[in-house]
Amino acid sequence: MLDWRPVRETGDTHNAANANDARRHDRASKQEVLDALRRTTRRSAGFLRSLTDSELERGSMHGLAGREMTVAQFAPNFARHIRGHLESLRATR
């Protein structure tokens, strides 16, 4: 999105990537997965906070959303998505 290029990801490709990650880390403990999720969240939050107003205003077609979005519009969706993974993880094992 920062390069003004469309995000071609779809629900199917995203679910396939999640399933692939789950297979790669199927022997990880719940705590290891939580720690990895927290690290990813911190890195992503730091990156989003580092963006300038101009970068936040950039946008492109976003495949999952099915519409044009700016980076600023995408950021809350990312946060909700990560919270969904966390809630799902908490409900397991």
C-alpha positions as CSV (number, residue, x, y, z in Angstrom):
1,M,0.0,0.0,0.0
2,L,2.9,2.4,0.7
3,D,4.0,1.9,-2.9
4,W,0.5,2.6,-4.2
5,R,0.3,-1.0,-5.5
6,P,-2.8,-3.1,-5.0
7,V,-2.8,-5.7,-2.2
8,R,-3.9,-8.8,-4.1
9,E,-4.5,-11.0,-1.0
10,T,-7.9,-12.6,-0.8
11,G,-9.6,-14.4,2.1
12,D,-8.5,-17.7,0.6
13,T,-4.9,-16.7,0.2
14,H,-4.9,-15.3,3.7
15,N,-6.4,-18.4,5.2
16,A,-3.9,-20.6,3.3
17,A,-1.0,-18.5,4.8
18,N,-2.5,-18.9,8.3
19,A,-2.9,-22.6,7.8
20,N,0.7,-22.9,6.6
21,D,2.0,-20.9,9.6
22,A,0.0,-23.2,11.9
23,R,1.6,-26.3,10.3
24,R,5.1,-24.8,10.6
25,H,4.6,-24.1,14.3
26,D,2.3,-27.0,15.3
27,R,4.8,-28.1,18.0
28,A,5.2,-24.7,19.6
29,S,3.7,-24.2,23.0
30,K,0.9,-21.8,23.6
31,Q,3.3,-19.5,25.4
32,E,5.7,-19.6,22.5
33,V,3.0,-18.6,20.1
34,L,1.8,-15.9,22.4
35,D,5.3,-14.5,22.7
36,A,5.7,-14.6,18.9
37,L,2.3,-12.8,18.5
38,R,3.4,-10.1,21.0
39,R,6.7,-9.6,19.2
40,T,5.0,-9.3,15.8
41,T,2.4,-6.9,17.3
42,R,5.1,-4.7,18.8
43,R,7.1,-4.6,15.6
44,S,4.0,-3.8,13.5
45,A,2.8,-1.1,15.9
46,G,6.3,0.5,15.9
47,F,6.3,0.5,12.1
48,L,2.8,2.0,11.9
49,R,3.7,4.7,14.4
50,S,6.8,5.6,12.4
51,L,4.8,6.5,9.3
52,T,4.4,10.1,8.3
53,D,1.0,11.7,7.6
54,S,1.8,11.5,3.9
55,E,2.5,7.8,4.1
56,L,-0.7,7.1,6.1
57,E,-2.7,8.9,3.4
58,R,-1.3,6.5,0.7
59,G,-3.7,3.9,-0.6
60,S,-4.5,1.2,-3.0
61,M,-7.0,-1.5,-3.8
62,H,-7.0,-3.9,-0.9
63,G,-8.1,-7.4,-2.0
64,L,-9.4,-8.6,1.4
65,A,-11.4,-5.4,1.8
66,G,-12.6,-5.4,-1.8
67,R,-12.1,-1.7,-2.0
68,E,-9.6,1.2,-2.1
69,M,-8.1,1.9,1.3
70,T,-5.5,4.1,2.8
71,V,-2.8,2.9,5.2
72,A,-4.6,4.8,8.0
73,Q,-7.8,3.0,7.2
74,F,-6.1,-0.4,7.1
75,A,-4.3,0.0,10.5
76,P,-7.4,-0.5,12.7
77,N,-8.3,-3.6,10.7
78,F,-4.9,-5.0,11.3
79,A,-5.3,-4.4,15.1
80,R,-8.7,-6.2,15.1
81,H,-7.2,-9.1,13.1
82,I,-4.4,-9.6,15.6
83,R,-6.8,-9.4,18.5
84,G,-8.8,-12.1,16.7
85,H,-5.8,-14.4,16.6
86,L,-5.1,-13.7,20.2
87,E,-8.7,-14.5,21.3
88,S,-8.6,-17.7,19.2
89,L,-5.3,-18.7,20.8
90,R,-6.6,-18.1,24.3
91,A,-9.6,-20.4,23.6
92,T,-7.3,-23.3,22.6
93,R,-5.4,-25.9,24.6
